[in-house]
Amino acid sequence: MHICYDLRKIELSTHDRPVVTLGTFDGVHLGHQQILRRVTTQARLEKRKSVLLTYHPHPRLVLRPWQPVQLLTTLEEKIKLIEAYGLDEMIVLNFDQALANTEARQFVEHILVKKLLPGYLVVGYDHGFGKNRQGGIEILKETGELHGFAVEVVPPVKLGEENISSTKIRKAFQAGEFNKGAKLLGHSYPVRGTVQMGTGLGQKLGYPTCNLRLPPEKLFPPAGIYSCKVELGSRIKDGMAYVGTKPTLRSAGQKTEDELSLEVHLFDFQGILYDCTLLVYLEEWIRPDQEFKDLEALREQIRLDEKMIREKQSLKE
């Protein structure tokens, strides 16, 4: 998948009226996945290029800086997930105040038609665009009739009776319901961060960890213990992860931060990863964060966690 960060460099002649979709795609959840599959399927049928246009930063970070959204996926995480669907091109459109003030019809004419000129357009049922999200399906269909492209509207994807959305997944995570949120996502929760120096306690306990520094806009998963997989170069390693504020250390008189931290222990791994960037996939929430009477009790619980997680992961192989 080729990635373009400058719309001015797009050459229509190289795309020949592609199959296009638009949106933020935060989380790349089950609803987004249905759209991506329709784009690539239609592109193969029509022997056209498949193109996704997305926005960075997330529009709400520009429109409501006093109430910024916490992202399910950073741009790098989103790209990694979308790559798996086999699109030809991903265009990352800079979302600034000028774009936010662009009227819906102007957006369609100047960007969708003039820059991309689709042969086929796929959008979600609730797709909105332009200033104050005034543009919708009707404008796209009118434009399609005028410029010769079809518009396919993908209906909502449901889990039970519930429509899937990025907002509902965020709310599930914020309510401590990670496993519910992960079901709505339809994949493990990706967390990309840089390994930084920690307290060294994990090493003393026999479970050395990678302490990840996350970007401030990333939504932290609920506190607790997780099974996880870690992308390490070309390898995928099993592991376990901790999200929390280290209450046992605090009670033992050791200095800790009040903010959530994310620590990952890789099974059967030896090496130094400081300053490396890791992509961690949180698979399943196992138990809540809790305080133990002493470090030996904490060590024993970590041992039990490891045993359970290894068993779960072996069953999935």
C-alpha positions as CSV (number, residue, x, y, z in Angstrom):
1,M,0.0,0.0,0.0
2,H,1.4,3.3,-1.1
3,I,0.9,6.2,1.4
4,C,0.6,9.8,0.2
5,Y,0.8,12.7,2.6
6,D,0.4,15.5,0.0
7,L,-2.8,15.6,-2.1
8,R,-1.1,17.8,-4.6
9,K,1.2,14.9,-5.6
10,I,-1.7,12.7,-6.6
11,E,-1.8,12.0,-10.4
12,L,-5.3,11.1,-11.6
13,S,-3.8,9.4,-14.6
14,T,-2.2,6.8,-12.4
15,H,-5.5,5.9,-10.7
16,D,-7.9,5.9,-13.7
17,R,-11.1,6.5,-11.8
18,P,-10.4,4.5,-8.6
19,V,-12.7,2.9,-6.1
20,V,-12.6,5.4,-3.2
21,T,-13.6,5.6,0.5
22,L,-13.3,8.5,2.9
23,G,-13.2,8.7,6.7
24,T,-11.2,8.9,9.9
25,F,-11.3,5.1,10.5
26,D,-10.2,5.5,14.1
27,G,-9.8,2.0,15.5
28,V,-10.4,0.3,12.2
29,H,-13.3,-1.5,13.9
30,L,-15.7,-4.1,12.4
31,G,-17.8,-1.4,10.6
32,H,-14.7,0.1,9.0
33,Q,-13.5,-3.4,8.0
34,Q,-16.7,-4.0,6.1
35,I,-16.1,-0.8,4.2
36,L,-12.5,-1.7,3.4
37,R,-13.6,-5.2,2.1
38,R,-16.2,-3.6,-0.1
39,V,-13.6,-1.2,-1.6
40,T,-11.0,-3.9,-2.4
41,T,-13.7,-6.3,-3.7
42,Q,-15.2,-3.7,-6.0
43,A,-11.8,-2.5,-7.2
44,R,-10.9,-6.1,-8.2
45,L,-14.2,-6.5,-10.0
46,E,-13.8,-3.3,-12.0
47,K,-10.0,-3.7,-12.3
48,R,-9.4,-0.3,-10.8
49,K,-7.2,1.1,-8.0
50,S,-8.5,1.1,-4.5
51,V,-8.0,4.4,-2.5
52,L,-8.7,5.4,1.0
53,L,-8.6,9.1,2.1
54,T,-8.3,9.7,5.8
55,Y,-7.5,12.7,8.0
56,H,-4.7,13.6,10.3
57,P,-4.8,14.8,13.0
58,H,-8.3,13.5,14.0
59,P,-10.8,16.3,13.2
60,R,-12.0,16.5,16.9
61,L,-8.4,17.4,17.9
62,V,-8.7,20.5,15.7
63,L,-12.4,21.3,16.2
64,R,-12.5,20.8,20.0
65,P,-9.0,21.3,21.3
66,W,-10.4,22.0,24.8
67,Q,-12.1,18.6,24.7
68,P,-9.8,16.4,22.6
69,V,-10.8,12.9,21.7
70,Q,-8.6,10.0,22.9
71,L,-7.7,7.9,19.9
72,L,-8.2,4.2,19.6
73,T,-5.4,4.2,17.0
74,T,-2.6,6.6,16.3
75,L,-1.8,7.3,12.6
76,E,1.0,4.6,12.6
77,E,-1.3,2.0,14.2
78,K,-4.1,2.8,11.8
79,I,-1.8,2.4,8.8
80,K,-0.6,-0.9,10.1
81,L,-4.2,-2.2,10.5
82,I,-5.4,-0.9,7.1
83,E,-2.4,-2.4,5.2
84,A,-3.8,-5.8,5.9
85,Y,-6.8,-5.2,3.6
86,G,-4.7,-4.8,0.5
87,L,-5.6,-1.3,-0.6
88,D,-3.5,0.3,-3.3
89,E,-3.3,3.8,-1.9
90,M,-3.9,5.6,1.4
91,I,-4.0,9.4,1.3
92,V,-3.5,11.2,4.6
93,L,-5.1,14.6,4.3
94,N,-3.9,17.3,6.7
95,F,-6.9,18.3,8.8
96,D,-6.4,21.9,9.8
97,Q,-8.8,24.9,10.4
98,A,-8.9,25.7,6.7
99,L,-10.1,22.2,5.9
100,A,-12.6,22.3,8.8
101,N,-14.1,25.5,7.3
102,T,-14.5,24.1,3.8
103,E,-18.1,23.9,2.8
104,A,-19.4,20.4,1.9
105,R,-19.9,21.0,-1.8
106,Q,-16.6,22.7,-2.1
107,F,-14.9,19.7,-0.4
108,V,-16.6,17.4,-2.9
109,E,-15.7,19.4,-6.0
110,H,-12.2,20.4,-5.1
111,I,-10.9,17.3,-3.4
112,L,-13.1,14.3,-4.2
113,V,-13.8,15.1,-7.9
114,K,-10.8,17.3,-8.9
115,K,-8.1,15.3,-7.1
116,L,-9.5,11.8,-7.1
117,L,-12.3,11.6,-9.7
118,P,-13.6,8.2,-8.5
119,G,-15.3,5.7,-10.6
120,Y,-17.0,4.2,-7.5
121,L,-17.4,5.6,-4.0
122,V,-18.0,3.5,-0.8
123,V,-19.0,5.2,2.4
124,G,-20.5,4.3,5.7
125,Y,-24.2,4.9,6.4
126,D,-23.5,7.9,8.8
127,H,-20.7,9.5,6.7
128,G,-20.5,13.3,7.1
129,F,-18.0,15.8,5.8
130,G,-17.5,19.5,5.2
131,K,-18.0,22.4,7.6
132,N,-19.9,21.3,10.7
133,R,-20.4,17.9,8.9
134,Q,-23.1,19.4,6.8
135,G,-22.4,17.2,3.9
136,G,-23.9,13.7,3.7
137,I,-25.0,10.9,1.4
138,E,-27.4,13.0,-0.7
139,I,-24.7,15.4,-1.8
140,L,-22.4,12.5,-2.7
141,K,-25.1,10.8,-4.8
142,E,-25.9,14.1,-6.6
143,T,-22.2,14.6,-7.4
144,G,-21.9,11.0,-8.5
145,E,-24.7,11.4,-11.0
146,L,-23.1,14.6,-12.3
147,H,-19.6,13.2,-12.6
148,G,-20.3,9.6,-13.4
149,F,-19.6,7.6,-10.3
150,A,-21.8,5.3,-8.3
151,V,-22.1,5.7,-4.5
152,E,-22.5,2.6,-2.3
153,V,-23.6,3.1,1.3
154,V,-22.5,0.4,3.7
155,P,-25.1,-0.2,6.4
156,P,-24.2,-0.3,10.1
157,V,-22.5,-3.4,11.3
158,K,-24.0,-4.7,14.5
159,L,-22.9,-6.8,17.5
160,G,-26.2,-8.1,18.8
161,E,-28.6,-5.2,18.6
162,E,-25.8,-2.6,18.9
163,N,-24.4,-0.5,16.0
164,I,-20.6,-0.6,16.2
165,S,-18.9,2.8,16.4
166,S,-15.5,4.2,17.6
167,T,-17.4,6.2,20.2
168,K,-19.0,3.1,21.7
169,I,-15.6,1.3,21.8
170,R,-14.0,4.3,23.6
171,K,-16.9,4.3,26.1
172,A,-16.4,0.6,26.8
173,F,-12.7,1.0,27.5
174,Q,-13.4,4.0,29.7
175,A,-15.9,2.0,31.6
176,G,-13.3,-0.7,32.2
177,E,-14.9,-3.1,29.7
178,F,-11.9,-4.0,27.6
179,N,-13.1,-7.4,26.3
180,K,-16.4,-5.9,25.2
181,G,-14.6,-3.1,23.4
182,A,-12.2,-5.6,21.7
183,K,-15.2,-7.5,20.4
184,L,-16.5,-4.3,18.8
185,L,-13.1,-3.7,17.3
186,G,-12.8,-7.1,15.8
187,H,-9.1,-7.3,16.5
188,S,-6.5,-7.0,19.3
189,Y,-6.0,-3.5,20.6
190,P,-2.7,-2.1,19.1
191,V,-0.5,0.0,21.3
192,R,2.7,1.5,19.7
193,G,5.2,3.0,22.1
194,T,8.9,3.7,22.8
195,V,10.6,1.6,25.5
196,Q,11.9,3.7,28.3
197,M,13.9,3.1,31.5
198,G,11.7,1.9,34.4
199,T,12.3,1.1,38.1
200,G,14.0,-2.2,37.4
201,L,11.6,-4.0,39.7
202,G,10.4,-6.5,37.1
203,Q,14.0,-7.7,36.6
204,K,14.3,-8.2,40.4
205,L,11.1,-10.2,40.4
206,G,12.3,-12.4,37.5
207,Y,9.9,-10.7,35.0
208,P,11.8,-8.0,33.2
209,T,9.4,-5.6,31.4
210,C,9.5,-3.1,28.6
211,N,8.0,0.2,29.9
212,L,6.3,1.9,27.1
213,R,5.9,5.7,26.7
214,L,2.7,6.3,24.8
215,P,1.6,9.5,22.9
216,P,-0.7,11.7,24.9
217,E,-3.6,11.4,22.4
218,K,-3.7,7.6,22.7
219,L,-6.5,6.0,24.8
220,F,-5.1,3.9,27.6
221,P,-6.8,0.6,28.0
222,P,-8.4,-0.2,31.4
223,A,-6.1,-1.0,34.3
224,G,-5.2,-4.7,34.7
225,I,-3.3,-7.7,33.4
226,Y,-3.5,-8.7,29.7
227,S,-2.4,-11.4,27.4
228,C,-0.6,-9.8,24.4
229,K,1.5,-10.3,21.3
230,V,4.5,-8.0,20.5
231,E,5.8,-7.2,17.0
232,L,9.6,-7.3,17.3
233,G,11.1,-6.6,14.0
234,S,10.0,-9.5,11.8
235,R,9.1,-11.7,14.8
236,I,5.9,-11.9,16.8
237,K,6.4,-12.8,20.5
238,D,3.8,-13.9,23.1
239,G,3.8,-12.0,26.3
240,M,1.8,-10.4,29.1
241,A,1.1,-6.8,29.8
242,Y,0.3,-4.7,32.9
243,V,-1.6,-1.4,32.9
244,G,-1.9,0.4,36.2
245,T,-0.3,2.7,38.8
246,K,1.7,0.1,40.7
247,P,-0.2,0.2,44.1
248,T,2.0,-2.5,45.7
249,L,5.1,-0.4,45.1
250,R,3.4,2.6,46.6
251,S,2.4,0.7,49.7
252,A,6.0,-0.5,50.0
253,G,7.2,3.1,50.2
254,Q,8.7,3.2,46.7
255,K,8.1,6.3,44.5
256,T,5.8,5.7,41.6
257,E,3.8,7.9,39.2
258,D,0.1,8.5,39.7
259,E,-0.5,8.1,36.0
260,L,-1.2,4.8,34.3
261,S,1.8,3.1,32.9
262,L,2.0,0.2,30.4
263,E,4.6,-2.6,31.0
264,V,5.1,-5.6,28.8
265,H,6.9,-8.9,29.6
266,L,7.9,-10.9,26.6
267,F,7.9,-14.7,27.1
268,D,11.2,-16.5,26.4
269,F,13.1,-13.4,25.4
270,Q,16.5,-12.0,26.5
271,G,17.8,-8.7,25.3
272,I,17.8,-4.9,25.8
273,L,15.1,-2.9,24.0
274,Y,15.6,0.6,25.5
275,D,14.6,3.4,23.0
276,C,13.1,0.8,20.6
277,T,9.6,1.3,19.3
278,L,7.3,-1.7,19.9
279,L,3.9,-2.5,18.6
280,V,2.0,-4.4,21.2
281,Y,-1.4,-6.1,20.6
282,L,-3.4,-6.5,23.7
283,E,-5.6,-9.6,23.2
284,E,-7.6,-10.2,26.4
285,W,-8.1,-8.5,29.8
286,I,-7.3,-11.2,32.4
287,R,-7.8,-9.5,35.8
288,P,-7.9,-6.1,37.5
289,D,-4.9,-4.2,38.9
290,Q,-4.6,-4.8,42.6
291,E,-2.5,-4.2,45.7
292,F,-0.6,-7.1,47.3
293,K,0.7,-7.3,50.9
294,D,4.3,-7.6,49.7
295,L,6.5,-8.1,46.7
296,E,6.7,-11.9,47.2
297,A,2.9,-12.1,47.0
298,L,3.1,-9.9,43.8
299,R,5.7,-12.3,42.4
300,E,3.5,-15.3,43.0
301,Q,0.5,-13.7,41.4
302,I,2.6,-12.8,38.3
303,R,3.7,-16.4,38.1
304,L,0.0,-17.5,38.1
305,D,-0.8,-14.9,35.5
306,E,1.9,-16.1,33.3
307,K,0.8,-19.7,33.6
308,M,-2.8,-18.8,32.7
309,I,-1.8,-16.6,29.8
310,R,0.6,-19.1,28.3
311,E,-2.2,-21.8,28.4
312,K,-4.7,-19.4,26.7
313,Q,-2.2,-18.5,24.0
314,S,-1.2,-22.1,23.3
315,L,-4.9,-23.0,22.8
316,K,-5.1,-20.3,20.1
317,E,-2.1,-21.6,18.1
